[in-house]
Amino acid sequence: MEMPPSSYKEFHGNPTNLIHLINMSVALLETAASLASIPAFVPYLVKPYTQGAKSIAKELLIPFKEIMCSYTTTWKDQMGSPDFRMVDFINKVETYVEIILQAAREYERTLPDEERIRTASVIRHRGTQSEVSLARKALESVEGKVEISADISLLYGKALKHLQMQSYKFIGDYGKLVIPYTFKKDIRNTNPFSPSLRERTKRIAKEIASMPNALPLNASNSIFVCVDEGRCDIIKSVEDILNCVQAAADAAVLISGPDDTPYANGLFEFDVFFPTSYPYVPPKCAFLTTGAGNVRFNPNLYNDGKICLSILGTWEGRPEEKWSSYCSLMQVLVSIQGLIFVKDPYFNEPGFEKYQGTEKGDDYSRKYNLQIEHATLNYAIRDQLKNPPEYFKKVIQRHFWLKRHAIIKQAKNWMVEMRKDATEAERNPKRRESLTFETLYNPYHQERSIQQLISDLSMMSCPVDQCEFVFSSTGRNK
């Protein structure tokens, strides 16, 4: 029975109910995942207990996972600001369900076809069969070291999990930065080991320590973090973090663009710095993937690196959306991925939301997405592939290798849509003038750069000789 929105809000609004439900669900999933690691118990997860019952692994868990993964989109407009506890819970659901399904698949390979349980539904964001077969071919040379996965998402996790959080020497001799970094003045003016910053240091160290188990990691969207090996207050981030011994203030972040958005498959880089007043003020964040200042990926992302977001204090918002000392860098990163890298970024522009759902608005949004998708292919994919920052080089190589066929398909689809749009614009000059940003782009020049990307991906070498694949702790390591 479907719960009406009003009842859902009432239930969701009671923290006790929600926390109990989450804790109970996590406990059940942890138990099931533990049983899945013991071969003798796997049949109980796959086969229905009694006649008329359903398979836990193949018929109950998959729909449950689908429902949970749709939470942020289904209730986005009704639930208000992001529910970070629920986001963390969804990540755990995805992880445990994949462990159970992998064990179920291995068990069913020993059964005749007629005894296998039909899967209830297709898993969201699963890679295509071509991706899986190609990944297998690429990894055949390391048989005995790599456990070939039937699911591209599992292969992605195994290839990248140990790189999701890493450290790198950002600061060399005499305290000089050896890499480009946005907040270099802040670094020079901050002594992370000052006794007056002891509480700040403890807080940063605590956050960094909790990130490996909280950051999203799957083929459809991921976040990677790299901190300075001596100062974890300096962070570099890529959205689809690194081991920190001492509390540094600088870091890099890499965020992958979510599926079903014009940012899909791209890798977007950010610089992060924790001010001396942290956590009473938000961290400083800068967006780096701007094509040397030539492209603006979103109304909330400026080509000078500025990020407009309530939680960062760079945009007005409701009190519950603003930064408080109870917030964390993790919440900032999830907000960027969930509120900025969206399906229809055109409507993020203040005042443009009134066009949403109208023919005019949909047409504008489609055209805007075409340009954003080209920028993603050109700057967040091609540029990252050709000139990866050293501290994220392995992440970038593995990400694009595993997703290269999905990207080639994405690029070809973009060319079809761009040709269609260019033809319509030539036939109807008024349509060409409908959006001012169209005059900044030459579709035929754009197509040449995308053709080159397709060629680069087609000739890409497997980075497996640089990889040490990390397997789940299920006792099946080769």
LOTOR-908323 format. One record per residue (C-alpha): residue number from 1; x, z, y; residue in three letters. Coordinates in nm, 3 decimals, decimal comma. Last residue first. Example, Ala and Ser with C-alpha at 12.3 -4.5 7.8 and 13.67 -1.06 7.14 Angstrom:
<2; <1,367; 0,714; -0,106>; SER>
<1; <1,230; 0,780; -0,450>; ALA>
//
This chain:
<478; <4,215; -0,515; -1,499>; LYS>
<477; <3,999; -0,263; -1,321>; ASN>
<476; <3,668; -0,189; -1,497>; ARG>
<475; <3,668; 0,190; -1,452>; GLY>
<474; <3,388; 0,183; -1,196>; THR>
<473; <3,602; 0,264; -0,893>; SER>
<472; <3,523; -0,056; -0,706>; SER>
<471; <3,804; -0,305; -0,698>; PHE>
<470; <4,060; -0,380; -0,431>; VAL>
<469; <4,212; -0,722; -0,424>; PHE>
<468; <4,574; -0,738; -0,323>; GLU>
<467; <4,590; -1,051; -0,118>; CYS>
<466; <4,874; -1,257; 0,029>; GLN>
<465; <4,893; -1,488; -0,272>; ASP>
<464; <4,514; -1,509; -0,246>; VAL>
<463; <4,530; -1,677; 0,095>; PRO>
<462; <4,382; -1,998; -0,050>; CYS>
<461; <4,496; -2,292; 0,157>; SER>
<460; <4,258; -2,453; 0,405>; MET>
<459; <4,233; -2,831; 0,378>; MET>
<458; <3,852; -2,843; 0,392>; SER>
<457; <3,850; -2,570; 0,659>; LEU>
<456; <4,080; -2,768; 0,889>; ASP>
<455; <3,879; -3,089; 0,838>; SER>
<454; <3,552; -2,914; 0,918>; ILE>
<453; <3,713; -2,763; 1,229>; LEU>
<452; <3,834; -3,108; 1,336>; GLN>
<451; <3,483; -3,246; 1,304>; GLN>
<450; <3,366; -2,955; 1,520>; ILE>
<449; <3,616; -3,044; 1,794>; SER>
<448; <3,508; -3,408; 1,786>; ARG>
<447; <3,140; -3,310; 1,808>; GLU>
<446; <3,196; -3,115; 2,128>; GLN>
<445; <3,343; -3,422; 2,296>; HIS>
<444; <3,032; -3,616; 2,194>; TYR>
<443; <2,801; -3,341; 2,318>; PRO>
<442; <2,968; -3,326; 2,663>; ASN>
<441; <2,899; -2,984; 2,809>; TYR>
<440; <2,877; -2,840; 3,160>; LEU>
<439; <2,567; -3,042; 3,246>; THR>
<438; <2,382; -2,861; 2,969>; GLU>
<437; <2,435; -2,529; 3,150>; PHE>
<436; <2,180; -2,627; 3,413>; THR>
<435; <1,887; -2,637; 3,176>; LEU>
<434; <1,589; -2,867; 3,233>; SER>
<433; <1,808; -3,147; 3,371>; GLU>
<432; <1,849; -3,319; 3,038>; ARG>
<431; <1,478; -3,278; 2,969>; ARG>
<430; <1,402; -3,457; 3,296>; LYS>
<429; <1,630; -3,744; 3,193>; PRO>
<428; <1,404; -3,823; 2,891>; ASN>
<427; <1,539; -4,087; 2,657>; ARG>
<426; <1,900; -3,978; 2,703>; GLU>
<425; <1,803; -3,612; 2,660>; ALA>
<424; <1,614; -3,688; 2,339>; GLU>
<423; <1,921; -3,862; 2,194>; THR>
<422; <2,145; -3,570; 2,294>; ALA>
<421; <1,906; -3,324; 2,125>; ASP>
<420; <1,906; -3,518; 1,799>; LYS>
<419; <2,282; -3,554; 1,807>; ARG>
<418; <2,317; -3,179; 1,873>; MET>
<417; <2,082; -3,091; 1,585>; GLU>
<416; <2,270; -3,309; 1,335>; VAL>
<415; <2,607; -3,182; 1,460>; MET>
<414; <2,495; -2,820; 1,424>; TRP>
<413; <2,384; -2,881; 1,066>; ASN>
<412; <2,729; -3,020; 0,987>; LYS>
<411; <2,895; -2,713; 1,136>; ALA>
<410; <2,675; -2,470; 0,940>; GLN>
<409; <2,746; -2,657; 0,616>; LYS>
<408; <3,119; -2,639; 0,689>; ILE>
<407; <3,078; -2,268; 0,773>; ILE>
<406; <2,902; -2,194; 0,443>; ALA>
<405; <3,180; -2,381; 0,266>; HIS>
<404; <3,448; -2,180; 0,447>; ARG>
<403; <3,293; -1,839; 0,382>; LYS>
<402; <3,547; -1,700; 0,132>; LEU>
<401; <3,840; -1,865; 0,308>; TRP>
<400; <3,710; -1,774; 0,653>; PHE>
<399; <3,689; -1,402; 0,576>; HIS>
<398; <4,015; -1,396; 0,379>; ARG>
<397; <4,219; -1,557; 0,656>; GLN>
<396; <4,059; -1,349; 0,933>; ILE>
<395; <4,110; -1,016; 0,755>; VAL>
<394; <4,470; -1,104; 0,669>; LYS>
<393; <4,550; -1,196; 1,031>; LYS>
<392; <4,381; -0,896; 1,195>; PHE>
<391; <4,696; -0,715; 1,320>; TYR>
<390; <4,878; -1,046; 1,374>; GLU>
<389; <4,615; -1,185; 1,609>; PRO>
<388; <4,482; -1,507; 1,456>; PRO>
<387; <4,576; -1,836; 1,626>; ASN>
<386; <4,446; -2,127; 1,417>; LYS>
<385; <4,172; -1,943; 1,228>; LEU>
<384; <4,063; -1,737; 1,528>; GLN>
<383; <4,054; -2,053; 1,741>; ASP>
<382; <3,843; -2,239; 1,483>; ARG>
<381; <3,601; -1,953; 1,409>; ILE>
<380; <3,513; -1,743; 1,716>; ALA>
<379; <3,627; -2,010; 1,965>; TYR>
<378; <3,505; -2,349; 1,838>; ASN>
<377; <3,239; -2,261; 1,582>; LEU>
<376; <3,108; -1,973; 1,794>; THR>
<375; <3,116; -2,183; 2,112>; ALA>
<374; <2,921; -2,454; 1,930>; HIS>
<373; <2,669; -2,193; 1,813>; GLU>
<372; <2,633; -2,067; 2,169>; ILE>
<371; <2,567; -2,420; 2,296>; GLN>
<370; <2,305; -2,492; 2,032>; LEU>
<369; <2,155; -2,144; 2,086>; ASN>
<368; <2,094; -2,223; 2,453>; TYR>
<367; <1,910; -2,541; 2,357>; LYS>
<366; <1,690; -2,351; 2,110>; ARG>
<365; <1,623; -2,074; 2,363>; SER>
<364; <1,520; -2,321; 2,633>; TYR>
<363; <1,281; -2,493; 2,392>; ASP>
<362; <1,136; -2,161; 2,275>; ASP>
<361; <1,088; -2,049; 2,635>; GLY>
<360; <0,907; -2,368; 2,735>; LYS>
<359; <0,680; -2,359; 2,431>; GLU>
<358; <0,600; -1,993; 2,496>; THR>
<357; <0,673; -1,707; 2,255>; GLY>
<356; <0,940; -1,555; 2,480>; GLN>
<355; <0,911; -1,685; 2,837>; TYR>
<354; <0,848; -1,336; 2,980>; LYS>
<353; <1,171; -1,223; 2,809>; GLU>
<352; <1,364; -1,430; 3,064>; PHE>
<351; <1,341; -1,164; 3,335>; GLY>
<350; <1,669; -0,996; 3,244>; PRO>
<349; <1,878; -1,227; 3,019>; GLU>
<348; <1,859; -1,098; 2,662>; ASN>
<347; <1,597; -1,370; 2,603>; PHE>
<346; <1,865; -1,636; 2,560>; TYR>
<345; <2,022; -1,426; 2,283>; PRO>
<344; <1,764; -1,545; 2,027>; ASP>
<343; <1,890; -1,449; 1,679>; LYS>
<342; <2,091; -1,147; 1,792>; VAL>
<341; <2,459; -1,063; 1,844>; PHE>
<340; <2,387; -0,840; 2,143>; ILE>
<339; <2,154; -0,565; 2,016>; LEU>
<338; <2,259; -0,524; 1,651>; GLY>
<337; <2,632; -0,601; 1,663>; GLN>
<336; <2,694; -0,438; 1,999>; ILE>
<335; <2,474; -0,140; 1,911>; SER>
<334; <2,653; -0,096; 1,577>; VAL>
<333; <2,987; -0,088; 1,760>; LEU>
<332; <2,864; 0,165; 2,018>; VAL>
<331; <2,709; 0,387; 1,751>; GLN>
<330; <3,039; 0,390; 1,560>; MET>
<329; <3,220; 0,483; 1,881>; LEU>
<328; <3,018; 0,802; 1,886>; SER>
<327; <2,721; 0,968; 2,055>; CYS>
<326; <2,669; 1,346; 2,067>; TYR>
<325; <2,857; 1,370; 2,398>; SER>
<324; <2,585; 1,156; 2,552>; SER>
<323; <2,568; 0,785; 2,629>; TRP>
<322; <2,244; 0,621; 2,733>; LYS>
<321; <1,969; 0,484; 2,509>; GLU>
<320; <1,773; 0,812; 2,495>; GLU>
<319; <1,761; 0,823; 2,876>; PRO>
<318; <1,606; 0,474; 2,898>; ARG>
<317; <1,834; 0,199; 3,019>; GLY>
<316; <2,045; 0,073; 3,305>; GLU>
<315; <2,352; -0,129; 3,217>; TRP>
<314; <2,727; -0,062; 3,218>; THR>
<313; <2,694; 0,299; 3,102>; GLY>
<312; <2,843; 0,213; 2,763>; LEU>
<311; <2,525; 0,322; 2,580>; ILE>
<310; <2,319; 0,108; 2,816>; SER>
<309; <2,507; -0,212; 2,735>; LEU>
<308; <2,652; -0,484; 2,956>; CYS>
<307; <2,994; -0,579; 2,818>; ILE>
<306; <3,261; -0,706; 3,060>; LYS>
<305; <3,530; -0,932; 2,911>; GLY>
<304; <3,579; -1,170; 3,206>; ASP>
<303; <3,360; -1,430; 3,032>; ASN>
<302; <3,071; -1,185; 3,046>; TYR>
<301; <2,886; -1,053; 2,742>; LEU>
<300; <2,533; -0,921; 2,802>; ASN>
<299; <2,386; -1,264; 2,890>; PRO>
<298; <2,561; -1,381; 2,571>; ASN>
<297; <2,861; -1,585; 2,461>; PHE>
<296; <3,005; -1,659; 2,803>; ARG>
<295; <3,275; -1,923; 2,770>; VAL>
<294; <3,581; -2,030; 2,968>; ASN>
<293; <3,759; -1,696; 3,014>; GLY>
<292; <4,046; -1,778; 2,779>; ALA>
<291; <3,795; -1,894; 2,516>; GLY>
<290; <3,596; -1,572; 2,566>; THR>
<289; <3,667; -1,380; 2,247>; THR>
<288; <3,816; -1,071; 2,415>; LEU>
<287; <3,521; -0,842; 2,493>; PHE>
<286; <3,628; -0,515; 2,657>; ALA>
<285; <3,525; -0,159; 2,573>; CYS>
<284; <3,589; 0,174; 2,747>; LYS>
<283; <3,466; 0,470; 2,545>; PRO>
<282; <3,165; 0,660; 2,678>; PRO>
<281; <3,198; 0,973; 2,894>; VAL>
<280; <3,161; 1,331; 2,774>; TYR>
<279; <3,338; 1,237; 2,451>; PRO>
<278; <3,588; 1,153; 2,608>; TYR>
<277; <3,708; 1,278; 2,948>; SER>
<276; <4,061; 1,138; 2,895>; THR>
<275; <3,916; 0,792; 2,835>; PRO>
<274; <3,896; 0,650; 2,477>; PHE>
<273; <4,006; 0,285; 2,477>; PHE>
<272; <3,856; -0,010; 2,289>; VAL>
<271; <3,956; -0,378; 2,282>; ASP>
<270; <3,712; -0,624; 2,126>; PHE>
<269; <3,733; -0,929; 1,900>; GLU>
<268; <3,456; -1,155; 1,773>; PHE>
<267; <3,474; -1,319; 1,430>; LEU>
<266; <3,225; -1,601; 1,371>; GLY>
<265; <3,032; -1,645; 1,045>; ASN>
<264; <2,694; -1,655; 1,221>; ALA>
<263; <2,699; -1,618; 1,602>; TYR>
<262; <2,405; -1,857; 1,655>; PRO>
<261; <2,203; -1,606; 1,448>; THR>
<260; <2,059; -1,626; 1,096>; ASP>
<259; <2,362; -1,448; 0,947>; ASP>
<258; <2,533; -1,180; 1,156>; PRO>
<257; <2,844; -1,257; 1,365>; GLY>
<256; <3,149; -1,072; 1,236>; SER>
<255; <3,287; -0,790; 1,449>; ILE>
<254; <3,661; -0,729; 1,496>; LEU>
<253; <3,771; -0,410; 1,673>; VAL>
<252; <4,109; -0,325; 1,822>; ALA>
<251; <4,215; 0,030; 1,903>; ALA>
<250; <4,358; 0,263; 2,166>; ASP>
<249; <4,321; 0,639; 2,207>; ALA>
<248; <4,532; 0,770; 1,921>; ALA>
<247; <4,466; 1,087; 1,724>; ALA>
<246; <4,750; 1,114; 1,474>; GLN>
<245; <4,741; 0,999; 1,114>; VAL>
<244; <4,512; 0,700; 1,165>; CYS>
<243; <4,424; 0,458; 0,888>; ASN>
<242; <4,257; 0,140; 1,043>; LEU>
<241; <3,924; 0,048; 1,142>; ILE>
<240; <3,224; -1,032; 1,108>; ASP>
<239; <3,293; -0,757; 1,456>; GLU>
<238; <3,664; -0,725; 1,529>; VAL>
<237; <3,804; -0,416; 1,693>; SER>
<236; <4,128; -0,314; 1,859>; LYS>
<235; <4,158; 0,056; 1,931>; ILE>
<234; <4,388; 0,273; 2,143>; ILE>
<233; <4,280; 0,640; 2,118>; ASP>
<232; <4,436; 0,635; 1,771>; CYS>
<231; <4,786; 0,668; 1,918>; ARG>
<230; <5,088; 0,644; 1,686>; GLY>
<229; <4,975; 0,381; 1,436>; GLU>
<228; <4,766; 0,207; 1,701>; ASP>
<227; <4,419; 0,158; 1,562>; VAL>
<226; <4,265; -0,141; 1,384>; CYS>
<225; <3,892; -0,170; 1,317>; VAL>
<224; <3,685; -0,413; 1,113>; PHE>
<223; <3,306; -0,456; 1,138>; ILE>
<222; <3,096; -0,662; 0,898>; SER>
<221; <2,796; -0,892; 0,882>; ASN>
<220; <2,659; -1,138; 0,624>; SER>
<219; <2,939; -1,120; 0,368>; ALA>
<218; <2,925; -0,742; 0,356>; ASN>
<217; <3,106; -0,447; 0,509>; LEU>
<216; <2,923; -0,215; 0,751>; PRO>
<215; <3,136; 0,074; 0,882>; LEU>
<214; <3,028; 0,417; 0,756>; ALA>
<213; <3,260; 0,505; 0,468>; ASN>
<212; <3,580; 0,392; 0,642>; PRO>
<211; <3,457; 0,535; 0,976>; MET>
<210; <3,456; 0,910; 0,907>; SER>
<209; <3,830; 0,963; 0,963>; ALA>
<208; <3,821; 0,768; 1,291>; ILE>
<207; <3,542; 0,988; 1,425>; GLU>
<206; <3,720; 1,311; 1,332>; LYS>
<205; <4,049; 1,191; 1,483>; ALA>
<204; <3,871; 1,100; 1,807>; ILE>
<203; <3,705; 1,443; 1,829>; ARG>
<202; <4,025; 1,631; 1,754>; LYS>
<201; <4,216; 1,435; 2,019>; THR>
<200; <3,948; 1,495; 2,281>; ARG>
<199; <3,958; 1,868; 2,203>; GLU>
<198; <4,337; 1,872; 2,245>; ARG>
<197; <4,338; 1,678; 2,571>; LEU>
<196; <4,454; 1,969; 2,788>; SER>
<195; <4,736; 2,035; 2,542>; PRO>
<194; <4,877; 1,686; 2,623>; SER>
<193; <4,952; 1,487; 2,308>; PHE>
<192; <4,749; 1,181; 2,410>; PRO>
<191; <4,949; 1,146; 2,735>; ASN>
<190; <4,745; 0,908; 2,947>; THR>
<189; <4,849; 0,715; 3,260>; ASN>
<188; <5,041; 0,442; 3,079>; ARG>
<187; <4,755; 0,392; 2,833>; ILE>
<186; <4,496; 0,366; 3,111>; ASP>
<185; <4,706; 0,097; 3,280>; LYS>
<184; <4,724; -0,097; 2,952>; LYS>
<183; <4,345; -0,114; 2,917>; PHE>
<182; <4,304; -0,480; 2,824>; THR>
<181; <4,572; -0,509; 2,557>; TYR>
<180; <4,808; -0,795; 2,474>; PRO>
<179; <5,055; -0,685; 2,204>; ILE>
<178; <5,399; -0,517; 2,220>; VAL>
<177; <5,288; -0,245; 2,460>; LEU>
<176; <5,578; -0,054; 2,613>; LYS>
<175; <5,635; 0,315; 2,542>; GLY>
<174; <6,014; 0,296; 2,559>; TYR>
<173; <6,024; 0,119; 2,223>; ASP>
<172; <5,707; -0,037; 2,089>; GLY>
<171; <5,337; 0,036; 2,137>; ILE>
<170; <5,075; -0,155; 1,937>; PHE>
<169; <5,227; -0,073; 1,598>; LYS>
<168; <4,941; -0,143; 1,358>; TYR>
<167; <4,687; 0,065; 1,169>; SER>
<166; <4,408; -0,021; 0,927>; GLN>
<165; <4,037; 0,025; 0,856>; MET>
<164; <3,848; -0,268; 0,709>; GLN>
<163; <4,158; -0,399; 0,534>; LEU>
<162; <4,109; -0,202; 0,210>; HIS>
<161; <3,751; -0,330; 0,187>; LYS>
<160; <3,839; -0,695; 0,247>; LEU>
<159; <3,884; -0,874; -0,085>; ALA>
<158; <3,663; -0,641; -0,287>; LYS>
<157; <3,386; -0,653; -0,029>; GLY>
<156; <3,390; -1,030; -0,008>; TYR>
<155; <3,386; -1,062; -0,387>; LEU>
<154; <3,082; -0,836; -0,398>; LEU>
<153; <2,908; -1,046; -0,133>; SER>
<152; <2,998; -1,366; -0,315>; ILE>
<151; <2,809; -1,247; -0,625>; ASP>
<150; <2,912; -1,357; -0,970>; ALA>
<149; <3,238; -1,165; -0,929>; SER>
<148; <3,572; -1,258; -1,080>; ILE>
<147; <3,782; -0,946; -1,150>; GLU>
<146; <4,119; -1,028; -1,001>; VAL>
<145; <4,454; -0,924; -1,142>; LYS>
<144; <4,433; -1,065; -1,496>; GLY>
<143; <4,353; -1,408; -1,367>; GLU>
<142; <4,550; -1,469; -1,049>; VAL>
<141; <4,551; -1,848; -1,061>; SER>
<140; <4,177; -1,850; -1,129>; GLU>
<139; <4,116; -1,713; -0,779>; LEU>
<138; <4,053; -2,039; -0,599>; ALA>
<137; <3,839; -2,170; -0,882>; LYS>
<136; <3,624; -1,857; -0,873>; ARG>
<135; <3,580; -1,881; -0,498>; ALA>
<134; <3,471; -2,241; -0,542>; LEU>
<133; <3,215; -2,141; -0,804>; SER>
<132; <3,075; -1,862; -0,586>; VAL>
<131; <3,056; -2,070; -0,270>; GLU>
<130; <2,890; -2,357; -0,457>; SER>
<129; <2,633; -2,118; -0,601>; GLN>
<128; <2,538; -2,017; -0,248>; THR>
<127; <2,629; -1,674; -0,113>; GLY>
<126; <2,377; -1,392; -0,116>; ARG>
<125; <2,248; -1,302; 0,230>; HIS>
<124; <1,922; -1,156; 0,096>; ARG>
<123; <1,903; -1,101; -0,276>; ILE>
<122; <1,660; -1,338; -0,442>; VAL>
<121; <1,354; -1,166; -0,581>; SER>
<120; <1,229; -0,971; -0,884>; ALA>
<119; <1,515; -1,074; -1,113>; THR>
<118; <1,398; -1,188; -1,455>; ARG>
<117; <1,496; -0,945; -1,727>; ILE>
<116; <1,707; -1,088; -2,008>; ARG>
<115; <1,582; -1,077; -2,366>; GLU>
<114; <1,496; -1,449; -2,390>; GLU>
<113; <1,841; -1,548; -2,268>; ASP>
<112; <2,025; -1,371; -2,551>; PRO>
<111; <2,200; -1,048; -2,445>; LEU>
<110; <2,574; -0,981; -2,392>; THR>
<109; <2,567; -1,137; -2,043>; ARG>
<108; <2,287; -0,891; -1,970>; GLU>
<107; <2,531; -0,599; -1,963>; TYR>
<106; <2,759; -0,765; -1,709>; GLU>
<105; <2,461; -0,850; -1,489>; ARG>
<104; <2,329; -0,493; -1,504>; ALA>
<103; <2,669; -0,348; -1,408>; ALA>
<102; <2,685; -0,579; -1,107>; GLN>
<101; <2,327; -0,490; -1,016>; LEU>
<100; <2,406; -0,116; -1,018>; ILE>
<99; <2,712; -0,154; -0,796>; ILE>
<98; <2,521; -0,388; -0,561>; GLU>
<97; <2,236; -0,135; -0,533>; VAL>
<96; <2,481; 0,143; -0,444>; TYR>
<95; <2,648; -0,052; -0,162>; THR>
<94; <2,331; -0,197; -0,010>; GLU>
<93; <2,154; 0,141; -0,013>; VAL>
<92; <2,459; 0,305; 0,148>; LYS>
<91; <2,453; 0,053; 0,434>; ASN>
<90; <2,079; 0,111; 0,476>; ILE>
<89; <2,140; 0,487; 0,506>; PHE>
<88; <2,396; 0,432; 0,784>; ASP>
<87; <2,145; 0,215; 0,971>; VAL>
<86; <1,877; 0,481; 0,919>; MET>
<85; <2,097; 0,750; 1,074>; ARG>
<84; <2,178; 0,510; 1,358>; PHE>
<83; <1,813; 0,457; 1,452>; ASP>
<82; <1,847; 0,190; 1,722>; PRO>
<81; <1,641; 0,237; 2,042>; SER>
<80; <1,271; 0,150; 2,046>; GLY>
<79; <1,078; 0,176; 1,716>; MET>
<78; <0,814; -0,085; 1,790>; GLN>
<77; <1,028; -0,379; 1,905>; ASP>
<76; <1,286; -0,341; 1,628>; LYS>
<75; <1,043; -0,240; 1,353>; TRP>
<74; <1,067; -0,549; 1,131>; THR>
<73; <1,417; -0,647; 1,248>; THR>
<72; <1,595; -0,314; 1,198>; THR>
<71; <1,405; -0,229; 0,881>; TYR>
<70; <1,450; -0,564; 0,704>; SER>
<69; <1,750; -0,436; 0,507>; CYS>
<68; <1,540; -0,143; 0,382>; MET>
<67; <1,264; -0,369; 0,254>; ILE>
<66; <1,510; -0,603; 0,082>; GLU>
<65; <1,692; -0,311; -0,082>; LYS>
<64; <1,365; -0,174; -0,219>; PHE>
<63; <1,270; -0,522; -0,342>; PRO>
<62; <1,605; -0,540; -0,530>; ILE>
<61; <1,591; -0,184; -0,665>; LEU>
<60; <1,259; -0,213; -0,846>; LEU>
<59; <1,264; -0,533; -1,054>; GLU>
<58; <1,619; -0,597; -1,178>; LYS>
<57; <1,786; -0,255; -1,173>; ALA>
<56; <1,491; -0,027; -1,241>; ILE>
<55; <1,323; -0,266; -1,483>; SER>
<54; <0,947; -0,235; -1,468>; LYS>
<53; <0,690; -0,059; -1,687>; ALA>
<52; <0,416; -0,239; -1,881>; GLY>
<51; <0,556; -0,131; -2,216>; GLN>
<50; <0,780; 0,171; -2,170>; THR>
<49; <1,123; 0,244; -2,021>; TYR>
<48; <1,175; -0,108; -1,888>; PRO>
<47; <1,525; -0,239; -1,974>; LYS>
<46; <1,798; -0,264; -1,709>; VAL>
<45; <1,868; 0,092; -1,595>; LEU>
<44; <1,829; 0,238; -1,945>; TYR>
<43; <2,051; -0,041; -2,079>; PRO>
<42; <2,332; 0,074; -1,840>; VAL>
<41; <2,358; 0,424; -1,991>; PHE>
<40; <2,599; 0,344; -2,276>; ALA>
<39; <2,821; 0,138; -2,044>; PRO>
<38; <2,894; 0,435; -1,810>; ILE>
<37; <2,958; 0,311; -1,453>; SER>
<36; <2,587; 0,233; -1,413>; ALA>
<35; <2,507; 0,601; -1,468>; LEU>
<34; <2,707; 0,685; -1,153>; SER>
<33; <2,521; 0,416; -0,958>; ALA>
<32; <2,187; 0,559; -1,076>; ALA>
<31; <2,287; 0,911; -0,972>; THR>
<30; <2,411; 0,792; -0,632>; GLU>
<29; <2,085; 0,599; -0,587>; LEU>
<28; <1,875; 0,904; -0,665>; LEU>
<27; <2,079; 1,128; -0,431>; ALA>
<26; <2,065; 0,869; -0,152>; VAL>
<25; <1,687; 0,842; -0,189>; SER>
<24; <1,642; 1,221; -0,176>; MET>
<23; <1,865; 1,256; 0,130>; ASN>
<22; <1,686; 0,972; 0,312>; ILE>
<21; <1,340; 1,109; 0,235>; LEU>
<20; <1,436; 1,462; 0,339>; HIS>
<19; <1,589; 1,333; 0,665>; ILE>
<18; <1,280; 1,125; 0,744>; LEU>
<17; <1,031; 1,402; 0,682>; ASN>
<16; <1,233; 1,658; 0,881>; THR>
<15; <1,286; 1,420; 1,173>; PRO>
<14; <0,910; 1,366; 1,224>; ASN>
<13; <0,885; 1,061; 1,449>; GLY>
<12; <0,937; 0,829; 1,155>; HIS>
<11; <0,620; 0,961; 0,991>; PHE>
<10; <0,414; 0,921; 1,309>; GLU>
<9; <0,572; 0,583; 1,381>; LYS>
<8; <0,495; 0,465; 1,027>; TYR>
<7; <0,138; 0,588; 1,058>; SER>
<6; <0,090; 0,390; 1,380>; SER>
<5; <0,263; 0,084; 1,235>; PRO>
<4; <0,029; 0,073; 0,931>; PRO>
<3; <0,186; 0,165; 0,593>; MET>
<2; <0,143; -0,107; 0,333>; GLU>
<1; <0,000; 0,000; 0,000>; MET>
//
